[in-house]
Amino acid sequence: MRTLLRPEPVTETLVHESDDAELIVVGSPERYRLPAGSAAVQLPAFTHRPVVVVRRAGEARGLVVAGVDGSAGADAVLGFAIEEAALRDCDLRVVHAAWEPGAVPEAELALFTDRNRLFRTRAEMLDGAVHAWTRRYPEVRVQVSLQLERPREALLEAAAGADLLVVGDRGTGGLDPLLLGATSSAMLHHAPCTVAVVPVPRPAALQAA
C-alpha cells in the first residue's frame, strides 16, 4: 500500500491513477441521492475500471446481487459478481428485469406484444449466460430471477437484502456522468447497499492506446 497526495480534484486523480488498477473503491458520503459532482457518481462514467461505491457498513446479509441484461457487458457483470460472492462466501442472485422496451433493438420490439414469448426468450438467454460461470464457480449457490418488470424497480427491491449490488455501466462513456446509463445511475443514488459498476471490457487495441 502507498499513499499519494496530488493537487488535482479527486475524480481526475483517481482516473489518472487507475490506468494500471484492477479496481477503484470509494466511499459514499450519503446513503441516498449522491451529490451530482461527487466522485462516486462521476468515476463510473469517466474510467474503464470497475468502481465500488461503499455504503455505510451494516449487518451482513450473505448475498451478492447481479443485475444483468442482454448487452455486451452482462458477462463482465456476472464474472465480477460471482467472484465477489466466492470471496465473501455469499450466495449470488442474478436478476434480469426484462421489461425494458426502450432499450432493445427494433427487431426485438415484437417480443413485448407476447409476454410468454418474451419470458421464454429471455430465460434461454439468461440460462446460457449464467451456466458458463456456475461451471467455473460450483461452490457458489446461484439463484436466477427473471422478472417482467422494469430494471430499476426490480434491482432496488433485490438490493434491499444484499451486501453488494453489481451492475453494468450500460452508457456510452465520455465526459458526461449522465451517459453512465439511467439504471446504473439510479442504483448509485438509491440502492441501500454497496454498489459496484462494471464497465464493458475494452478491446485490447484500445487498452494499449
QUIMO-V728594 format. One record per residue. N is the residue number from 1. PSI is psi in radians with two decimals (999 if undefined). OMEGA is omega in whole degrees, -180 to 180 (NA if undefined). BURIAL is I if it has 24 or more other C-alpha atoms within 12 Angstrom, else O. Layout:
# QUIMO-V728594
n	psi	omega	burial
N	PSI	OMEGA	BURIAL
N	PSI	OMEGA	BURIAL
This chain:
# QUIMO-V728594
n	psi	omega	burial
1	2.44	175	O
2	2.67	-180	O
3	2.38	-178	O
4	2.25	178	O
5	2.10	-179	O
6	2.66	-178	O
7	-0.25	-176	O
8	2.87	175	O
9	2.74	-174	O
10	-0.87	-176	O
11	-0.81	-180	I
12	-0.72	179	O
13	-0.82	-177	O
14	-0.66	176	I
15	-0.78	180	I
16	-0.77	-176	O
17	-0.19	-175	O
18	0.02	-176	O
19	-0.66	-179	O
20	0.39	-179	O
21	2.73	174	O
22	-0.37	-172	O
23	2.50	173	I
24	2.27	-180	I
25	2.19	178	I
26	2.74	176	I
27	2.81	178	I
28	2.13	-179	I
29	-0.36	-179	O
30	2.59	177	O
31	-0.66	179	I
32	2.64	176	I
33	1.42	-179	O
34	2.60	175	I
35	2.50	-175	O
36	-0.57	-177	O
37	0.13	-176	O
38	2.67	179	I
39	-0.59	-179	I
40	-0.55	179	I
41	-0.71	-173	I
42	-0.66	-173	I
43	-0.80	-179	I
44	-0.44	178	I
45	-0.49	-173	I
46	-0.46	-172	I
47	2.89	178	I
48	0.50	178	I
49	2.66	173	I
50	2.41	180	I
51	2.20	177	I
52	2.13	178	I
53	1.92	-172	I
54	2.14	174	I
55	2.99	176	I
56	2.29	-176	O
57	2.40	176	O
58	-2.83	179	O
59	2.31	-180	O
60	2.38	-180	O
61	-0.31	-178	I
62	0.55	-176	I
63	2.29	169	I
64	2.35	178	I
65	2.30	176	I
66	2.18	176	I
67	2.02	-177	I
68	2.69	174	I
69	-2.85	-180	I
70	0.26	-175	I
71	3.03	-179	I
72	-0.38	-178	O
73	-0.09	-175	I
74	-0.66	-179	I
75	-0.67	178	I
76	-0.69	177	I
77	-0.81	180	I
78	-0.76	180	I
79	-0.78	179	I
80	-0.77	-175	I
81	-0.75	-177	I
82	-0.54	175	I
83	-0.72	177	I
84	-0.70	178	I
85	-0.71	178	I
86	-0.76	180	I
87	-0.62	-178	O
88	-0.09	-174	O
89	0.84	-178	O
90	2.85	168	I
91	2.82	177	I
92	2.26	173	I
93	2.10	179	I
94	2.06	-176	I
95	2.18	173	I
96	1.94	177	I
97	1.91	-167	I
98	-0.17	-175	I
99	1.42	-179	I
100	1.09	-174	I
101	-0.42	-179	O
102	-0.10	-175	O
103	0.25	-179	O
104	2.76	176	O
105	2.68	-178	O
106	-0.58	-178	O
107	-0.36	-178	O
108	-0.05	-177	O
109	-0.54	-180	O
110	-0.41	179	O
111	-0.50	-175	O
112	0.02	173	I
113	-0.07	-179	O
114	1.68	-173	O
115	-0.65	180	O
116	-0.74	178	O
117	-0.70	178	O
118	-0.78	-179	I
119	-0.81	-179	I
120	-0.75	-179	O
121	-0.80	-179	O
122	-0.58	178	I
123	-0.72	178	I
124	-0.77	178	O
125	-0.77	-176	I
126	-0.75	179	I
127	-0.75	180	I
128	-0.71	-179	O
129	-0.71	-177	I
130	-0.64	-174	I
131	-0.70	-179	O
132	-0.60	-178	O
133	-0.59	178	I
134	-0.49	176	I
135	-0.60	-179	O
136	-0.47	-179	O
137	1.18	-176	I
138	-0.31	-179	O
139	-0.25	-179	O
140	2.21	176	I
141	2.10	-173	I
142	2.27	174	I
143	2.30	180	I
144	2.23	-179	I
145	1.90	177	I
146	2.13	-175	I
147	2.40	176	I
148	1.15	175	I
149	3.11	-174	O
150	2.53	-175	I
151	-0.72	-176	I
152	-0.84	-178	I
153	-0.74	-178	I
154	-0.73	-177	I
155	-0.66	177	I
156	-0.67	177	I
157	-0.76	180	I
158	-0.64	-178	I
159	-0.39	-179	I
160	-0.44	-180	I
161	0.34	-173	I
162	2.75	170	I
163	-0.53	-176	I
164	2.35	173	I
165	2.21	-179	I
166	2.19	179	I
167	2.87	174	I
168	2.94	-180	I
169	-0.60	174	I
170	-0.15	-180	I
171	-3.02	-178	I
172	-0.07	-179	O
173	-3.08	178	I
174	-2.69	-172	O
175	0.05	-179	O
176	2.02	-179	O
177	-0.43	179	I
178	-0.32	179	I
179	-0.02	177	O
180	-0.59	-175	I
181	2.38	-172	I
182	-0.76	-177	I
183	-0.81	179	I
184	-0.75	179	I
185	-0.72	179	I
186	-0.65	179	I
187	-0.71	178	I
188	-0.65	-178	I
189	-0.60	-166	I
190	-0.30	-179	I
191	2.40	-177	I
192	-0.09	-178	I
193	3.07	175	I
194	2.45	-176	I
195	2.32	173	I
196	2.27	177	I
197	2.07	-174	I
198	2.13	-178	I
199	2.84	172	I
200	2.25	179	I
201	2.38	178	I
202	2.60	173	O
203	2.65	-177	O
204	-0.63	-178	O
205	-0.65	179	O
206	-0.64	180	O
207	-0.57	-178	O
208	-0.27	-176	O
209	999	NA	O
